[in-house]
Amino acid sequence: MTSQYPVTGAGLGLRRALLGPLSSVTSDQLQFIEVAPENWIDVGGRYGKAFREYSERFPTVLHGLSLSIGSPAPLDWELLKSIKAFMAEHSIRCYTEHLSYCSDSGHLYDLMPIPFTQQAVDYVAERISQIQDFLGQRIAMENVSYYAAPQQEMSEIEFTNAVIAKADCNLLLDVNNIYVNSINHSYDPYDFLTALPGHRVVYGHIAGHYQEAEDLRVDTHGADVIDQVWDLLAAAYQQFGAFPTLLERDFNIPPVPQLLQEVSHIRELQQRASSEAQLAHG
C-alpha cells in the first residue's frame, strides 16, 4: 500500500445489525470500516457509544447516501456542515459519494443515473468542487450501477473520467458495479477497468448482486461475491496495485465467520498482487 491511500488492507461496511456480532473482531481480521454518515450523525445513546468504540478501534471512512451530486436541487449545506463536524469528531479518513442523484424537491429513495452529457459533466464537477472547497479536502466519487442512460451523449467511462478530471476529485472504485453494468449495458468490464484513472483511487468496493435474468443484474449487496467479480478485483490489483478494498453487505447478512472469510479473500488477493509486483520489479 502507498501513502496515497487513507486506509490500508481490507474493510467492511458497518451496519447497525453488525455492532454486536463484530464486537470481538480484531484489526488483524479487519483493517478499516465504512459507514453512511446519514445513519450515524446525531445518534446518541447506546448506538452512539457503540459507534464511538468502533471509530476508535478501526480507521473509518464515510460513504454518503444523500448528498445527491447530480440533483437539480441546491446542495444541502446543512448536511455538509454536519458531515464536516462528524468527520472531525471521529477522525474520519475519507469522504466518498455516489456519482448519481437521489433527490429533487423530495427524496427519491433510489440512485438515479445522471445524463451522460457534457452539460452534466460541467454541472456535477462544479458541485463537487464546491463541496471539496467547503470540506477542505478532496472527496472520492463512486462509479455507480445504473439501469437506464437518458440523453446519452457519451459513454459511461467517458462521463466518469470527465467528471473526475474536471472536478479534480478522487475515485472510489466499485468493482461489482463495473461487472453489473457490463452485463446490463453490454460492454467489456476489463476494458472499462483499464480506462479508469488508477492514480485517483482511494479505495475500492466489492459486493454481491442479484441475477434477475441472463442479461440483467441488480446491485443488491445482498449475496456472496461471485467468482467473476473476484477475478475483476484481481485484475484491478494487477492494473493499479493492491488498493484498500471494502466488502459491502446490506442485507441477508451471514454469520460473522462467513463475512470475514470474504474479507480475508480480499487480503489474499492483495497479498498475491503485491508479491507478484515485487517479483516483477525484482
Secondary structure as UniProt FT lines:
FT   TURN            3..4
FT   STRAND          10..13
FT   HELIX           16..18
FT   TURN            19..24
FT   TURN            27..29
FT   STRAND          32..35
FT   HELIX           37..39
FT   TURN            40..42
FT   HELIX           45..57
FT   STRAND          60..63
FT   TURN            69..70
FT   HELIX           77..89
FT   TURN            90..91
FT   STRAND          95..98
FT   STRAND          101..103
FT   STRAND          107..112
FT   HELIX           118..135
FT   STRAND          140..142
FT   TURN            150..151
FT   HELIX           156..167
FT   STRAND          170..174
FT   HELIX           175..184
FT   TURN            185..186
FT   HELIX           189..195
FT   HELIX           198..200
FT   STRAND          201..207
FT   STRAND          210..213
FT   TURN            214..215
FT   STRAND          216..218
FT   HELIX           227..240
FT   STRAND          245..248
FT   HELIX           256..280
//
